[in-house]
Amino acid sequence: MMAGFGHATRVHPRSRGRTWSRSGLDRAMLGIVGAACAIAGFFVLGIVLGPVAIVCGWFALGRSWAGARSAPALAALILGAVATVLALIRISGATALPGMF
């Protein structure tokens, strides 16, 4: 008996255009994670969470400014940059922000 002769061995084969792993984060999730990191970066560990938010936002935008932009991805990118700058100012001690520390 010739098993598989004339029949597909897999019931649902992958499409030809999709060769990447589907187990990773997609762009929408990266945008949301980046926005959450940026907001948390205003309160704790801004020097760490700010750059993480920038990277997540950049990858969520598709590493390009062209095309349609997701709101959470753009928010993550901008708020991450602001959180990073504020964290650097706090670390340098150049100014005391009222209500912070």
C-alpha positions as CSV (number, residue, x, y, z in Angstrom):
1,M,0.0,0.0,0.0
2,M,1.4,3.4,-0.9
3,A,0.6,5.8,1.9
4,G,0.2,9.4,0.8
5,F,0.2,8.7,-3.0
6,G,-2.0,11.3,-4.6
7,H,-3.1,12.7,-1.2
8,A,-1.7,15.4,0.9
9,T,-0.1,14.2,4.1
10,R,-1.0,17.4,5.9
11,V,-4.6,18.4,6.1
12,H,-4.0,22.2,6.2
13,P,-0.6,23.0,4.7
14,R,0.9,26.5,5.2
15,S,0.3,29.0,2.5
16,R,3.3,29.9,0.4
17,G,3.5,33.5,1.5
18,R,3.6,32.8,5.2
19,T,7.0,31.4,6.3
20,W,7.5,33.1,9.6
21,S,6.6,31.7,13.0
22,R,3.1,32.7,14.3
23,S,4.1,32.2,18.0
24,G,5.7,35.6,18.3
25,L,4.2,39.0,19.1
26,D,2.4,40.8,16.2
27,R,2.6,44.5,15.5
28,A,-0.6,45.4,17.4
29,M,0.6,43.7,20.5
30,L,4.0,45.3,20.3
31,G,2.3,48.7,20.1
32,I,0.2,48.0,23.2
33,V,3.2,46.6,25.2
34,G,5.3,49.6,24.1
35,A,2.6,52.1,25.2
36,A,2.3,50.3,28.6
37,C,6.0,50.5,29.1
38,A,6.1,54.2,28.2
39,I,3.4,55.0,30.7
40,A,5.0,52.9,33.4
41,G,8.3,54.6,32.5
42,F,7.0,57.9,33.8
43,F,6.7,56.5,37.3
44,V,9.4,53.8,37.7
45,L,12.5,52.8,35.9
46,G,12.2,55.3,33.1
47,I,15.7,54.8,32.0
48,V,14.9,51.2,31.2
49,L,11.3,51.3,30.2
50,G,11.6,54.3,28.0
51,P,14.0,52.7,25.5
52,V,12.0,49.5,25.6
53,A,8.9,51.5,24.6
54,I,10.9,53.2,21.8
55,V,12.0,49.8,20.4
56,C,8.6,48.2,20.7
57,G,7.0,51.3,19.0
58,W,9.5,51.2,16.2
59,F,9.0,47.5,15.6
60,A,5.2,48.0,15.8
61,L,5.5,50.7,13.1
62,G,7.3,48.2,10.9
63,R,10.7,49.9,11.2
64,S,9.5,52.6,8.8
65,W,7.6,55.9,8.8
66,A,5.9,55.0,5.5
67,G,2.4,53.5,5.4
68,A,-0.5,53.4,7.9
69,R,0.5,54.2,11.5
70,S,-1.0,52.5,14.4
71,A,-2.0,54.8,17.3
72,P,-0.5,52.7,20.1
73,A,2.7,52.2,18.2
74,L,3.1,56.0,17.6
75,A,2.2,56.7,21.2
76,A,4.8,54.2,22.4
77,L,7.5,55.8,20.3
78,I,6.7,59.3,21.4
79,L,6.0,58.6,25.1
80,G,9.0,56.4,25.3
81,A,11.2,59.2,24.0
82,V,9.7,61.6,26.5
83,A,10.1,59.1,29.4
84,T,13.7,58.5,28.5
85,V,14.5,62.2,28.4
86,L,12.8,62.8,31.7
87,A,14.7,59.9,33.2
88,L,18.0,61.3,32.0
89,I,17.2,64.7,33.4
90,R,16.3,63.1,36.8
91,I,19.5,61.1,36.8
92,S,21.7,64.1,35.9
93,G,20.1,66.1,38.7
94,A,19.9,69.2,36.5
95,T,16.4,70.0,37.7
96,A,14.1,68.9,40.4
97,L,10.6,68.1,39.1
98,P,7.9,69.1,41.5
99,G,6.1,66.1,43.0
100,M,8.8,63.7,41.8
101,F,10.9,62.2,44.5
